Amino acid sequence: MLNCPCILSNQVDVYSFGLLLCEMCVRELPVPQEVRCQIGQITNGALRGLIEQCVKRDPEERPTMNDIIYELEQLAQTKRM
């Protein structure tokens, strides 16, 4: 067991998913110091907004995975992806 004073939640997975989605959109590995700049390269505003929500500093402000799935389904239906 890790000796960590922080409490991990599913929101860590949301952050990671946001980075993965960013990586797929810009086709390059995320660079920790440049993540915000890399997100800014995404031309699809809906995807960019979703990724920005996923990587918020405060885990409580991030969407749930159910919210993310719903948003991606909506994007797929409107073909805005």
Residue, then its C-alpha position, 0 to 999 in steps of 0.5 A: m500500500l502506498n504511503c500517500p496522504c491523498i485520497l485517489s478516486n475515479q477522477v484520476d481515471v477521468y484526468s488520464f482519459g482526458l490526456l489520452l483523448c488529447e493525445m489521439c486528437v493532436r497525435e503526439l504524446p502529452v508533455p506535462q508542461e505543455v498540456r494546455c498548449q496541446i489542448g489548444q491545438i485541438t480544432n474541434g471545439a466540443l472535444r477540446g471543451l470535453i478534454e479541458q473539463c477532464v483535466k481540471r486541477d480540482p478533481e471535483e470539477r471533472p465530469t464523471m465517466n458516465d458524463i463523458i460517455y454521454e457527451l461522446e455519444q452526442l458528438a458521434q450522433t451529430k458527427r461533430m467528432 
